[in-house]
Amino acid sequence: MLDTDLPKLGDQLRVQRQRTLIVISGPAEAVRTRARQVLEYFKITQALEVPTLEQQGHATKHLLGTETQAVLFDAYRGFDPDLFGVVVGTVQAGGLCVLLTPPLKQWPDYADPEHTRLTVYPIATSALKGHYLHRASRMIITNTQTIKGPSTTSSCRLLPVPRKDASCIQDGPTQDQLAILHTVATMTTSNTPRLLLIDADRGRGKSAVLGMAAAQHLESGLRVVVTAPARRCVHAVIAHANQHPDLQFYSPDALLHDHPSADLLLVDEAAGIPLPLLCRMADIYPRVVFSSTLHGYEGAGRGFALRFRQALSNSGHAWRAQTLNAPVRYAREDPLEAFSNDLLMLNAQLPPTRPSDTGAPARYTLQAFPPETLREDETRLREIFALFVQAHYQTKPLDVRHILDGPNLHVFGLVCDGRLVAAALVAFEGTIDDTELRASIVKGQRRPAGHLLPQTLAYQHMDAEFLAHRYARIVRIAVHPELQRHGLGRHMLKAIEQRCRSEGIHAIGALFGAHPDVNRFWHQQNYLSLHLGYRRNAASASYSLLVLKTLTDMPALCVALARAQARHQRVMQIRSDDEDIEDIGSLALPETSLPAGVEPSDSPLLDDIHHYARGWRDFESSRCALIHWARHAPNVDHLGEPGYTLLRRRVLENQRWQTVSRDLNLSGRRECESMLRNALRKALEMNKNQ
């Protein structure tokens, strides 16, 4: 194909309502110049250019639900798979995605700006390997054809667009959309379930059907409110509601604060809204329609669908689900959709199983999958990713790049007769020798990337000893859903422990959303509970729990763990008495006996107070210590004002910062904490001198 054939291709795309990908590779300025020429051939006057400097490494939820004629994705500014997935979904029928890259064979060696998000301390970004980009380059070369043009400095490749009979292209609502419109209509006139969940892949007309439903109800005199992660996400909803003046948009926070009256609440891009907020919407409003993308870009997709369904069922709400299968934003068998699904693994399928796969553990072997192998074994890579997606709520396309390029990440699989039955992603962390850096971590002043387990232990328990040792952190562990509850997870974990022990790892642990069933698994494997988070995760609505198991008898580590275990048990006792959390005791693992010579003590709590007073700890991590100190320390009433009032109302009565600062005529949380810390320092000094 020649450059001069592109106008005809543009006409073909518009008639067939399809989209395609053009990849322009070469020197940066040359590919940007040729991209502008390509857009002119396609008669496209405006394109969404990404990533901008503001978008690099940041959330792009505001793009969900929006539409554009064309996208210019400049991989010289970094290739973020999540962002690529989002913007591909915005391209309209007859539109174009133009990907700008270094020369394809050199792209894997390019110093991609995304490396700053992938590397870990102390590894330099220049040491990272481009396994993900190697795979992407291979897929582009395999699936595209060359476009010949006058440029000798850049190369242009096209994703082919087969010719189709335009008469088979459907106009108007699809049968799936009509079925949903009927369901929503019956929600307001009968005793059918009052909650509807709409699942669909990208471009299936979720926002359009919400707009059509809104228009129908508004014309009937009913009140309709729509919410989404951002106002931009509902532009299509409002357009398909014919810009009805009575259709009201509220942000999720404003909706739950103002409680506007509504007969029907429409929630678009629900996977982009924290799960606790969605559950509150279901509690408050009489009829709610939740719409979300099945293959999500923000770590949602199938994992979100499973978790949300479980949450609704646990709450006792009656609900039903419907799926939109036929695309409406573009025609079926869209070339761009098919390619992006393959590249981002949005369509990864679970590996096949046999009934015999639940046999004796001796039949299973633990196998390591280095990135050099996985980048060439597309089938195995897709199987591993599918297991992670099924088991973990926040798995997203960027995780494939972490799997292939993360310098401290290791992939293991449990294999039975060559078939993958379970997989795990493990991060090797720790051994931070820099004394100054270790002190800064304990004080919460530094958090070098890639050491979540030792940093959390060192900060929460104020002990730099944790930073001196080597850890293995289980980032993901997943057993095939058809083979669960047969001991495969337990068998795999033991095999990983043996592997780590042989490689000189001192301890192995994990951080995960606390849940009684999950906690029970880790307790049965003799892991210790050492920290329960103070805030619910915005996406999963769970508190994070840190568990650990030693693989060595190193005295210094054992002593640090004993102190941490005693402190954790004391903190949990205070939280159980104070916090308004249903059955908080079930969120941590059962208490185990403390080592000989170690007794529960309140002295570590005093260290919390000193660290908080000096600005080395956050309020949430210090509140249990502050509660205990406020109740038992001498001279508390000598704090003075507003210190004493701040301590009483924010610590003991757990009033919100906003409320306390308003009543005390202070500017906000920062000023409140500054005054509380000053008062604590004076009180601690007074107690020291007595």
Secondary structure in CASP SS format (residue, H / E / C, confidence):
PFRMAT SS
TARGET T0000
AUTHOR 0000-0000-0000
METHOD secondary structure of the structure
MODEL  1
M C 1.00
L E 1.00
D H 1.00
T H 1.00
D H 1.00
L H 1.00
P H 1.00
K H 1.00
L H 1.00
G H 1.00
D H 1.00
Q H 1.00
L H 1.00
R H 1.00
V H 1.00
Q H 1.00
R C 1.00
Q C 1.00
R C 1.00
T E 1.00
L E 1.00
I E 1.00
V E 1.00
I E 1.00
S E 1.00
G C 1.00
P C 1.00
A H 1.00
E H 1.00
A H 1.00
V H 1.00
R H 1.00
T H 1.00
R H 1.00
A H 1.00
R H 1.00
Q H 1.00
V H 1.00
L H 1.00
E H 1.00
Y H 1.00
F C 1.00
K C 1.00
I C 1.00
T C 1.00
Q C 1.00
A C 1.00
L E 1.00
E E 1.00
V E 1.00
P C 1.00
T C 1.00
L C 1.00
E C 1.00
Q C 1.00
Q C 1.00
G C 1.00
H C 1.00
A C 1.00
T C 1.00
K H 1.00
H H 1.00
L H 1.00
L C 1.00
G C 1.00
T C 1.00
E C 1.00
T E 1.00
Q E 1.00
A E 1.00
V E 1.00
L E 1.00
F E 1.00
D E 1.00
A H 1.00
Y H 1.00
R H 1.00
G C 1.00
F C 1.00
D C 1.00
P H 1.00
D H 1.00
L H 1.00
F H 1.00
G H 1.00
V H 1.00
V H 1.00
V H 1.00
G C 1.00
T C 1.00
V E 1.00
Q E 1.00
A E 1.00
G E 1.00
G E 1.00
L E 1.00
C E 1.00
V E 1.00
L E 1.00
L E 1.00
T E 1.00
P C 1.00
P C 1.00
L C 1.00
K C 1.00
Q C 1.00
W H 1.00
P H 1.00
D H 1.00
Y C 1.00
A C 1.00
D C 1.00
P C 1.00
E C 1.00
H H 1.00
T H 1.00
R H 1.00
L H 1.00
T C 1.00
V C 1.00
Y C 1.00
P C 1.00
I C 1.00
A C 1.00
T H 1.00
S H 1.00
A H 1.00
L C 1.00
K C 1.00
G C 1.00
H H 1.00
Y H 1.00
L H 1.00
H H 1.00
R H 1.00
A H 1.00
S H 1.00
R H 1.00
M H 1.00
I H 1.00
I H 1.00
T H 1.00
N H 1.00
T C 1.00
Q E 1.00
T E 1.00
I E 1.00
K E 1.00
G C 1.00
P C 1.00
S C 1.00
T C 1.00
T C 1.00
S C 1.00
S E 1.00
C E 1.00
R E 1.00
L E 1.00
L C 1.00
P C 1.00
V C 1.00
P C 1.00
R C 1.00
K C 1.00
D C 1.00
A H 1.00
S H 1.00
C H 1.00
I C 1.00
Q C 1.00
D C 1.00
G C 1.00
P C 1.00
T C 1.00
Q H 1.00
D H 1.00
Q H 1.00
L H 1.00
A H 1.00
I H 1.00
L H 1.00
H H 1.00
T H 1.00
V H 1.00
A H 1.00
T H 1.00
M H 1.00
T C 1.00
T C 1.00
S C 1.00
N C 1.00
T C 1.00
P C 1.00
R C 1.00
L E 1.00
L E 1.00
L E 1.00
I E 1.00
D E 1.00
A E 1.00
D C 1.00
R C 1.00
G C 1.00
R C 1.00
G C 1.00
K H 1.00
S H 1.00
A H 1.00
V H 1.00
L H 1.00
G H 1.00
M H 1.00
A H 1.00
A H 1.00
A H 1.00
Q H 1.00
H H 1.00
L H 1.00
E H 1.00
S C 1.00
G C 1.00
L C 1.00
R C 1.00
V E 1.00
V E 1.00
V E 1.00
T E 1.00
A C 1.00
P C 1.00
A C 1.00
R H 1.00
R H 1.00
C H 1.00
V H 1.00
H H 1.00
A H 1.00
V H 1.00
I H 1.00
A H 1.00
H H 1.00
A C 1.00
N C 1.00
Q C 1.00
H C 1.00
P C 1.00
D C 1.00
L C 1.00
Q E 1.00
F E 1.00
Y C 1.00
S C 1.00
P H 1.00
D H 1.00
A H 1.00
L H 1.00
L H 1.00
H H 1.00
D H 1.00
H C 1.00
P C 1.00
S C 1.00
A C 1.00
D C 1.00
L E 1.00
L E 1.00
L E 1.00
V E 1.00
D C 1.00
E C 1.00
A H 1.00
A H 1.00
G H 1.00
I C 1.00
P C 1.00
L H 1.00
P H 1.00
L H 1.00
L H 1.00
C H 1.00
R H 1.00
M H 1.00
A H 1.00
D H 1.00
I H 1.00
Y C 1.00
P C 1.00
R C 1.00
V E 1.00
V E 1.00
F E 1.00
S E 1.00
S E 1.00
T E 1.00
L C 1.00
H C 1.00
G C 1.00
Y C 1.00
E C 1.00
G C 1.00
A C 1.00
G H 1.00
R H 1.00
G H 1.00
F H 1.00
A H 1.00
L H 1.00
R H 1.00
F H 1.00
R H 1.00
Q H 1.00
A H 1.00
L H 1.00
S H 1.00
N H 1.00
S H 1.00
G C 1.00
H C 1.00
A C 1.00
W E 1.00
R E 1.00
A E 1.00
Q E 1.00
T E 1.00
L E 1.00
N C 1.00
A C 1.00
P C 1.00
V C 1.00
R C 1.00
Y C 1.00
A C 1.00
R C 1.00
E C 1.00
D C 1.00
P H 1.00
L H 1.00
E H 1.00
A H 1.00
F H 1.00
S H 1.00
N H 1.00
D H 1.00
L H 1.00
L H 1.00
M C 1.00
L C 1.00
N C 1.00
A C 1.00
Q C 1.00
L C 1.00
P C 1.00
P C 1.00
T C 1.00
R C 1.00
P H 1.00
S H 1.00
D H 1.00
T H 1.00
G C 1.00
A C 1.00
P H 1.00
A H 1.00
R H 1.00
Y E 1.00
T E 1.00
L E 1.00
Q E 1.00
A E 1.00
F C 1.00
P C 1.00
P H 1.00
E H 1.00
T H 1.00
L H 1.00
R C 1.00
E C 1.00
D C 1.00
E H 1.00
T H 1.00
R H 1.00
L H 1.00
R H 1.00
E H 1.00
I H 1.00
F H 1.00
A H 1.00
L H 1.00
F H 1.00
V H 1.00
Q H 1.00
A H 1.00
H C 1.00
Y C 1.00
Q C 1.00
T C 1.00
K C 1.00
P C 1.00
L H 1.00
D H 1.00
V H 1.00
R H 1.00
H H 1.00
I H 1.00
L H 1.00
D H 1.00
G C 1.00
P C 1.00
N C 1.00
L E 1.00
H E 1.00
V E 1.00
F E 1.00
G E 1.00
L E 1.00
V E 1.00
C E 1.00
D C 1.00
G C 1.00
R E 1.00
L E 1.00
V E 1.00
A E 1.00
A E 1.00
A E 1.00
L E 1.00
V E 1.00
A E 1.00
F E 1.00
E E 1.00
G E 1.00
T C 1.00
I C 1.00
D C 1.00
D C 1.00
T H 1.00
E H 1.00
L H 1.00
R H 1.00
A H 1.00
S H 1.00
I H 1.00
V H 1.00
K C 1.00
G C 1.00
Q C 1.00
R C 1.00
R C 1.00
P C 1.00
A C 1.00
G C 1.00
H C 1.00
L H 1.00
L H 1.00
P H 1.00
Q H 1.00
T H 1.00
L H 1.00
A H 1.00
Y H 1.00
Q H 1.00
H H 1.00
M C 1.00
D C 1.00
A H 1.00
E H 1.00
F H 1.00
L H 1.00
A H 1.00
H C 1.00
R E 1.00
Y E 1.00
A E 1.00
R E 1.00
I E 1.00
V E 1.00
R E 1.00
I E 1.00
A E 1.00
V E 1.00
H C 1.00
P H 1.00
E H 1.00
L H 1.00
Q C 1.00
R C 1.00
H C 1.00
G C 1.00
L H 1.00
G H 1.00
R H 1.00
H H 1.00
M H 1.00
L H 1.00
K H 1.00
A H 1.00
I H 1.00
E H 1.00
Q H 1.00
R H 1.00
C H 1.00
R H 1.00
S H 1.00
E C 1.00
G C 1.00
I C 1.00
H C 1.00
A E 1.00
I E 1.00
G E 1.00
A E 1.00
L E 1.00
F E 1.00
G E 1.00
A C 1.00
H C 1.00
P H 1.00
D H 1.00
V H 1.00
N H 1.00
R H 1.00
F H 1.00
W H 1.00
H H 1.00
Q H 1.00
Q C 1.00
N C 1.00
Y C 1.00
L E 1.00
S E 1.00
L E 1.00
H E 1.00
L E 1.00
G E 1.00
Y E 1.00
R E 1.00
R E 1.00
N C 1.00
A C 1.00
A C 1.00
S C 1.00
A C 1.00
S C 1.00
Y E 1.00
S E 1.00
L E 1.00
L E 1.00
V E 1.00
L E 1.00
K E 1.00
T E 1.00
L C 1.00
T C 1.00
D C 1.00
M C 1.00
P H 1.00
A H 1.00
L H 1.00
C H 1.00
V H 1.00
A H 1.00
L H 1.00
A H 1.00
R H 1.00
A H 1.00
Q H 1.00
A H 1.00
R H 1.00
H H 1.00
Q H 1.00
R H 1.00
V H 1.00
M H 1.00
Q H 1.00
I H 1.00
R H 1.00
S H 1.00
D H 1.00
D H 1.00
E C 1.00
D C 1.00
I C 1.00
E C 1.00
D C 1.00
I H 1.00
G H 1.00
S H 1.00
L H 1.00
A C 1.00
L C 1.00
P C 1.00
E C 1.00
T C 1.00
S C 1.00
L C 1.00
P C 1.00
A C 1.00
G C 1.00
V C 1.00
E C 1.00
P C 1.00
S C 1.00
D C 1.00
S H 1.00
P H 1.00
L H 1.00
L H 1.00
D H 1.00
D H 1.00
I H 1.00
H H 1.00
H H 1.00
Y H 1.00
A H 1.00
R C 1.00
G C 1.00
W C 1.00
R C 1.00
D C 1.00
F H 1.00
E H 1.00
S H 1.00
S H 1.00
R H 1.00
C H 1.00
A H 1.00
L H 1.00
I H 1.00
H H 1.00
W H 1.00
A H 1.00
R H 1.00
H H 1.00
A C 1.00
P C 1.00
N C 1.00
V H 1.00
D H 1.00
H H 1.00
L C 1.00
G C 1.00
E C 1.00
P C 1.00
G H 1.00
Y H 1.00
T H 1.00
L H 1.00
L H 1.00
R H 1.00
R H 1.00
R H 1.00
V H 1.00
L H 1.00
E C 1.00
N C 1.00
Q C 1.00
R C 1.00
W H 1.00
Q H 1.00
T H 1.00
V H 1.00
S H 1.00
R H 1.00
D H 1.00
L C 1.00
N C 1.00
L C 1.00
S C 1.00
G C 1.00
R H 1.00
R H 1.00
E H 1.00
C H 1.00
E H 1.00
S H 1.00
M H 1.00
L H 1.00
R H 1.00
N H 1.00
A H 1.00
L H 1.00
R H 1.00
K H 1.00
A H 1.00
L H 1.00
E H 1.00
M H 1.00
N H 1.00
K H 1.00
N H 1.00
Q C 1.00
END
